[in-house]
Amino acid sequence: MVDYNSDCEKCEYDFYRLLELLVKDIQQLEIKVVRLRYLLSGFLPPHESEMLKCEIFSDLSGRYYDDPAYQQYMANYCDGQDPMENAEIDEYMLKVAKGKEIVDI
């Protein structure tokens, strides 16, 4: 076990690594929510199905770019980029929302 009182640099790295893992978990959960909403829409009456498809991205997880700790994480570990804003993930999620991708990434 690391003594974080004596190794601040290691503590900071582990903190950023934990945030990276949490961001990836959030992204995967969002994809699963969109996928399940798409699949559910196939079992609903037409009007409700269309409503669900129109709201397929609603109420996903929040964004943290205003949080000081998250800003520090982005600045020091992500080259100033918000990892939650990932073009590849966004493109994949759009495909999932249209039923074009049903397997996990």
Number of C-alpha atoms within 10 A of each C-alpha: 3 8 9 12 8 9 10 11 10 14 15 15 14 13 12 20 14 12 17 18 11 12 15 14 12 16 21 15 14 18 24 17 18 24 25 15 19 20 18 13 19 14 10 13 9 11 9 13 17 14 12 18 19 11 11 20 17 10 9 14 11 8 11 12 16 8 10 10 13 16 17 14 24 19 13 14 17 14 10 12 15 17 18 17 11 11 10 8 17 14 11 15 22 17 15 23 23 15 13 12 14 16 8 10 8
